[in-house]
Amino acid sequence: MVTGGVVIGVAVGQTVIKACAVSGATVCGSVTVTVESADATSLMVTRDDSTVATASGSFDSTVVTEATITMFSGTTVDLDASATPSTVQPVWSSNDANVATVSNSGVITARANGTTMVIVQAKNKSIRFRVTVQDTDQNKTVVYFHHTEKDWIGDVYLNYQADDGTWPTVGNYTPMKSTSCNNDYVAAVIDRAQSDKGFLFTTSNTTDKGDWYKSSENANFVFTGGTAITVSGGKATDRAPSECPVAADKTLAGSSAVITVGTTTATFGTTAVSGSTPASGSSGDAGSSSGSGTQGAASTTATLADTNPAVDVFTLTDLADGIYQLTESVAPERYAKSAIAYSFGVGHIHLSRAEGAQRVCRGYDTAHLHYRAVESDRSD
């Protein structure tokens, strides 16, 4: 729409605007105008053409999806992000490039042990990955077996008792693989085994009539609850063979990242609607806000009242210790609404400024949190 020579975007699309001179109808000029969406309806992240996580909702809703990624140091995971409409370009960022970096195309590289947030943002839709980088996985147990002493040169399988006391059926035994650290041993990586649960080895996964290797004729080997256990000479000891890792690392567990999707929170104005666990929050302008957070495994979603009557500042009280997320649903006067999500912590948590942000959230104490809008070149 054109009013007094001013072009106003009414809907997403493309049109041609033509203007002619008053003195001559044939003296004209034209321009093609493209109106792009200010927001997105959906954001999707895929891995190897399979959907990993989505954040979708109406144009006027701010949607945040939480997810976790566990990676071994020095490995990468390649993620692809796409938004609707396609004119909205997803933007990747990492809160701590010392722990993990992310390229413009979504390749996350684990740099050093630690935890950081990798975020992909498409206007008012975002997906936040809490990335944990580690050298070893303490939630796994590595089972080593000195198979050459039995002259087993073919397939070897681990049959072990689950935490609930059950045993797998034939066809569901765990295959063991050769190790690069010691050619006399094969190994299998399983979820951290509970102490006093039994295990043994066999040469067949299709029948229970194959060769079996146990502690004795009438007794199985028993887990000790550690990250590594080695069977050699008829005994199980809480250790790893010489030159082998004492816990699951990328040489044993593989380098593929593990991704788990948590909660999706949609905010309409100042009302937050959440799915199941981890949590996130939102904020309106200086006069209204809402927020939610998570402490440990618990999560809470609630709309909180602004207790500060001043302009360009709001105060939230009685926030529990934890990590919170702040997004803008209504822009203050003379400001454009920002789609950037800000994280802040309550308690002994370092607060850092979001990269490229025009307004910065700073916390001052654990009982009352005060925030105010500042320009990007200000530090206070």
N, C-alpha and C positions, 0 to 999 in steps of 0.2 A: 504494500500500500504506500502511496506517495501523497504526502500532505505538505503543501507549501515548499516543495522541493526537497523535503526530508523523507528518506526511504525508511519505512518501518517494516521489520520482518513480522509476518503474521503466522506463517506455518512453514514447516520444513519443506524445501523444494527449490525449484529454479524457475526464474521468469526473466523476461526481457522488458526493460523500461525504456520508453522512447520519449524524447522531448523535442519539440519543434519551436522554431522562432515565431514570435507573434507577428512579425512583419512578413513572414513568408512560410507558408505551410510546407514547402518543399525543402526548407533548410532544417534538417533534423539530425539528431544523433541518438544512438541507443547504447545500452549497456546491459550485460547479462548479470543478474544478481542471484547468488546462491544463498539460501537461508539454511544454516546448519542447526542441529539440535543443541540446545544448551545443556541437556542432560541425556542420560542413557536409560533404556529399559532393561538391558541385561548385560552382564559381563560373564564370559565363560573361559575357564582355563582347562586346557587339555594336555595330555601326555601320551605320545604315540597314538594320536587320534582317539583316545578314550577320555571321556569327561572326568576331570579331577574335582572341580568345584565350580559353582555358579553363584552369582548374586543378581537376582532379577526382581523387577517390580514395576510399578507405574512410573511415568516420567517424574512425578513430583515426590517420589519416595527415595530416601537415602537408605541404601541396602549395604550391609557389611557382612561378609562371610568369613569366619575364622577357620583356620586349618593349621596342622602341624606337619613339619618335614623333619625327619631324622636322617642325617647323612654322616658318612665317614669323611674325615679330613682328606682333602685332595681329590674328592670325587665331584661330579657334576650331575645335575638333573636338568633336562631340557623341557621347558613348559611353553605352551603357546596360548596367547590370550586374544580374544576377539570380543567386540562389543556390538550391540544393536542400539541405534543404527550404525552402519559401517563407517559413517563419517566421524564417529568418535574414536579417537586413537588411544588405546590403553597405554599407560605409562608405568614402568617398573622402577622400583627404588629399594634400597637396603638401608636400614637404620645404622648398621655397623659393618663397613666394608672390611674390617679386620677379621671378622668372623665369617662372613659370606658376602660375595658380590653377586650382582645380577646384571646381565646385559640388557640392552634395549629390546632384544628379541626374546627375553625370558629364560636365558641360560643361567642357572644358579650354580656358583662354584663355591664349595666349602673350603675356606682358607685356614682356619685355626679353631681349636676347641672353644666352644662357647655357645651362646644363644643370641639370636637377633631376629628382627622382624623384616621380612621381605614382602613388600606390598605392591599389588598391581591395581591401578586406579583408572576408571573410565568415568569421568565426570562424577556423578553422585552414586556410583556403584563401585565397590572395592572388595578385593579378596586379600586377606592378611594371613601370611604364612609365618608361623613361629618356627624358625629354623634352628635346630640343635645340631651342632657339629661335634663329633666325638672320634677318638682313635679306636676305642673298643666299645662293645655293647655289653654293659653290665647286666642287662636283662636276659642274657642268653647263657647257655652252658655248652661248652665244646666237649664232645666225647671222642677221645682218641682210643684206637684199638691197634695193638701190635699184631696185625693179621699174619705177618710172615712166619711167626712161630707156629702157626697152625697150617702153614703151607696153603693158605687160602689166597689164590692169585686171581680169582674171578670176583663176582659181585659179592658184596658184604652189606648186610642190613642190620640196623639197630632196632630192637624191639624194646620199648620202655613203657613203664607204668605212668599214667597221667596223675596229676595232683588229686583227682577224685578217686584214684585207686583202680581205674579201669585200664584194660590192655587193648591195643589195637587188634583188629581182625586181620586175617591173612589178606595180603594185597595192599595193606596200609602201613607196612613197616617203613622206616626211614632209611633211604639209601645213604651209604657212607662213601666218601670221595677220597681219592689220594691227596696227600698234602705235599706242598712244595718245600716244607721245612724239614721233613724226615720221610724218606721213601719207605721205611719199614712200617709206617702207620697210615691208617685211613682215619677220617674224622667226619663227624656230623654235628651241625649246629642246631640246637633245639631251644625252645623257651626255657628260662631258668628252671632247672629241675629241683623239686622239693626233696629235702633230706629224707632218707629211709625209703624212698621209692625204688623199686627194682628195675633192672635192665639186663639184657643179654644180647647175643649176636647170632645171626643165622646167615646161610648162604642162599636162601630162596625167599622170594616174596610172593610166590604162587602156591606154596604148600607148607604145611607145618612138619613135613617129613624130611626136611633138609638137615644139614649139619647144624648143631647148636653149640654155642660156647658159653658156659656159665661158670660161676665161682666154684661150684662143685656139682655133683650129680643131682643133688636135691636142693640147691640154693642158687639164687640169682645174685648178680652183683648189685650193690646198693649205692645210690647217689649220696653225696655228702653235702649238697646244697651250694657248692662253689661254682665258679665260672669255667673251670676246666677239670676234667677227670680222665685219668689214663689207665687203661687196662693192659697189663703186661705180666707174663709169668703167672697167670691165674689170679692176680690180685688187682684191685682197683685202688688207685691212690689219687689224692687231691692235688694234682699237679699237671703240667704239660710236658711232653717229651722234650729232649734237648733241642734247642733252636726253634721251638714252636711257640706260638702266642699262648699266654695264660688266660686269654679271654677272646671272644669272637671279634675279629677285625675284618677289614675288607678283603683280605686274602682268603678268609674262610667263609664269611657270610655273604660275600659278593658286594659289589659297589653300588647296587641299585638303592636309591633313596626310598624310604617308607613315608607315605603321605596319608594323613588321617584328617577327615573333614569334621569340624565341630558345628557351632551354632551360626545361624543366619539371623541377623537383626534388621528389621525394616522400620524406618522412622517416617511418620507422616506429620509434618508440622512439629509439634512438641510431644507426640505420642509415640513411644517405642513399643514395637511388637517383636518378641523374640521366639526363636525355636528352642531346641534343647541345648543344654550347657554351653561351654565357655561364654563369656559375655562381652557386650560392647555397649556404647552409649551414644548420645547425641546432644547437641546444644542448639538452642535457637539464638535470637539476638540478645543484646545486653539485658533485656527485660525478662526473658523466659529461657529456661533450659531444662534439659532432661539428661540423665546419665545412668549408667549401670556398670558393674565391674565384676571381677572374679577374684577370689582369694583362695589359693590352693585349688582343690577340686570343686569347691562350691561356686555357685554363680547366682547373681541377683540382677533383676531388671526392674527398674522403677523410674517414675517421673519425679524429679526433685524440684522444689520451688526455689526461685531466686530470692535470697534474703537481703539483697543489697538494692536500695532504691536509686542509687546513683546511675548516671548515664554512662554507657560504654564500659561497664564493668558488671560482673555478676558474681555472686557468692553461693557456693553449695556447702552445706554443713552435714555433719554426722556421716561422713563417708568412711567405710571400713578400709583397712589396709588392702592394697591390691593394685592391679593394673586396670586403668580405665581408658576409654576412647571417647574423644570429643569431636563431633561434626556439626556443621552449621546447617540449620533448616530454614532460617529466615535471616537475611542479611541486615545489619544495621543500616540506618539511613546514610546515603551517599556511598555505600559499599556494594560491590557485586557479591552475590552468594558464592562462597568457596566450597569446592568439593573435596578439599584436602581433609584427611582424617588426622587428628592429633592424638598421640598417646601420652598419658601422664600417670604417675604412680603416687600412691598415698603410703607413707611410711618411709623406710630407708631405701628409696629407689631413686636413682639418678634420672633427672628429667632432661631430655635433649630436644633441641629445636628441630622440627621437621624440615627436611631439605626443600628449599624453594618456597617455604611458607611466608605469607605476608603478615600473619598474626601468630604470636607465640604464646603457648600456655605455660605458666610457671606456678608451681605450688609452694606455699610458704610454711604450712604446718599440717599436722595430720588431723586436727579437729575441724578446722575451717580452711577451705581452699578458695582463694580469691584470684580472679582472672581479669585481665583488661586487654583491650586491643592496642597494639603498638605497631609502628612501621617496621619493615624488615631490616632497616639499617640501625635500629635501636637495640640495645642489649638489656635494658632494664625491664 
